[in-house]
Amino acid sequence: MNIFRLAGDMTHLASVLVLLLKIHTIKSCAGISLKTQELYAIVFTTRYLDIFTDFISLYNTIMKLIFLGSSFSIVWYIRQHKIVRRSYDREQDTFRHFFLVLPCLLLALFINEKFTLMEVMWTFSLYLEAVAILPQLVLLQRTRNIDNLTGQYVFLLGAYRALYILNWIYRYFTEPHYVHWISRTLSLSLSLSLVFVYMCICIRYISVDA
């Protein structure tokens, strides 16, 4: 494991912990998009279909369980918790997020390393993750009410995406057999992530000024 992947994993984990801290401690999901959290639940479910069939390492399995458990926990909190769900801004969180799913699935069917269920689902999860934050950004743009924890959460997500792109680039140039289909998708992922990171930085400054 290289430093970029480790830093990316830890940044991603930090973003999840920040969000759970906000929801569990202050019993509020104000400013959080349920649509984005549902997309992340789909991302991790389709990415980690191999969790009970392929063992890579203890670290890998633990991280998979953490991201699966946390994503569904957040969705449950927003949908079902009798106190937290009252703070959910349903009227503003209206992005039709499932319209993002079909294009990502079609793209995964046509651009993948190997046409098998596991590979297509894994590829689909990468494409969907690149755009899963869109409902959250739209919600923040509409409400313009960004608390510090929400700003930190979105900023950390942007940093995680940037670090994982560096991980892909590093592995592409240092691992002889790490070719995959990165040459065909890196430009798409890079452009999406750079725009995403820029927006996250802007949101971060807005939250600090507020």
Secondary structure, 3 states (H helix, E strand, C coil): CCHHHHHHHHHHHHHHHHHHHHHHHHCCCCCCCHHHHHHHHHHHHHHCCCCCCCCCCHHHHHHHHHHHHHHHHHHHHHHHCCCHHHHCCCCCCCCCHHHCHHHHHHHHHHCCCCCCHHHHHHHHHHHHHHHCCHHHHHHHHHHCCCCHHHHHHHHHHHHHHHHHHHHHHHHHHHCCCCCCCHHHHHHHHHHHHHHHHHHHHHHHHHHHHC
